Amino acid sequence: MDSTEPALPQSRGEQVDADERDEAKRRLLAQAEAERIPVEETTRAVPDRRWRGEP
């Protein structure tokens, strides 16, 4: 390797790894958005008071 050659910011392998991580992140975010339940469709939890012995 010639010492006058400019240093590359990343090797090809590092760039491929970074691209794969970015693509995986996009897939995960898309999947999470597809599986997201809108807050309007959720129900509020109602406490179960039977364990207190109330009639």
N, C-alpha and C positions, 0 to 999 in steps of 0.2 A: 504494500500500500504506500502510495506516495504521500509524503508529509505535507505537500502543497495542495492536496486534494481537499476541497471543502467537506466538512463533516455533515452527514445527512442527519436531519432531526430525528428520524426513526428508521430502523431497519425495515425491510419489506415484511418480515415476520411480525414485527411489532405493529405495523400498520394493519396487517391482516387481522391480528388479534383485536385491535381497537375497532376495526370495522365490524367484526363478529360480535363484540360486546354491544356496540351501538345498535346493531340489528336485533340482537336478543332483547335489548331494553325496549325497542320499539314494539316487538312482538308481545312482550309482557304487558306493556301499557295498553296495547290494543285489546288484548285478552281481558285485562282488568276492566276496561271501559265496557266491553261487550257483556261482561258478567255483573256489572254494577246494577244495583237495585235502586231506583230513584227513591228519595226519601218519602215522597208522597205515597208510595206503595208499601211502605213498612208500617207496622203497627207498633204502638207504644206498649211496652211491657207492663203488665198488670201484676202487682204483687199477689202471691198466693198466700192467703192468711190462714189456710187450714192448719198449718203446723202450729199455730199459736193456740189452738184449742177453742177458737171462737165458734159459736153456733152458726 
